[in-house]
Amino acid sequence: MPHRFPERTARPRRYLMCRPTYFTVEYAINPWMDPSRPTDTTLAVRQWERLCALYEELGHTVELIDPVPGLPDMVYTANGATVLDGRVLVATFRHAERAAESEAHESWFRSGGYREVRRAAHVNEGEGDHLLVGRRVLAGSGFRTSPAAHTETRDVFGLQVLGLDLVDPRFYHLDTALAVLADDQIMYYPAAFTPDSQALLRSLYPDAILAEREDAEVFGLNAVSDGRRVLLPEAAKSLAARLADAGYEPIPVDLSELFKGGGGPKCCTLELRPA
Ligand code: ARG
């Protein structure tokens, strides 16, 4: 029988990660965070180390930025910058609690030989809200990144940037509601977007995988794909089955501690794209 989908091919990736040495939930800036609920930093570190090891087993390269005491959310490196073609647009955070992460990222990139490193002029939470699909950037706004930041992203990288409006506070970053699977395919949770943004996504990606509420609520869309293997929270069972049906190889990961901060595998992973 002929395949219903093209052969999925993996491409080796380079990721920036940050050990959750100082991870805890001591403030609440998204609906998942509850400072009265205890966190287990040792377990968070162990789960994060497993994620790192998985990337390496899959042939990817992991680079590390040092964690900074007092910045418990620094483990979510996806928010630190957007890196395309060796150019770096360092994040400017919405909340004061995370503001100092920009400095840490900026100095990491400045010493890393990138051809251009600049700080975003507007609120811009990096890859949390900017996802590259082929040569097009999908950019979220509504809760964190400001729409003005999308224009800056377009000017800095010279790529098409399409704005998408988020409406559900539980899906406050684009990467909690949409994941890039391959250069021409995505999966997303429609109800996280305004009707106009849903229509735009439908017309651009008619073959996208649409997630159900149950999978979205366990952060199933906070997934990392290398084009073939897709790492996603293990609780997103039916989404994993749908990915397998579409020719991908789902790899379940347990990041239950980091979920308490409102993040999953993608939040802990910033893709570095050298020139
Ligand atoms: N506690 C962090 C915040 O609210 C979680 C960030 C999750 N990162 C992401 N890329 N969605 O900012």
Residues whose N, C-alpha, C, O or C-beta is under 5 A from the ligand:
A	BS01	LIG	I29 N30 D73 Y76 A78 N79 G128 H173 D175 G261 G262 G263 C267
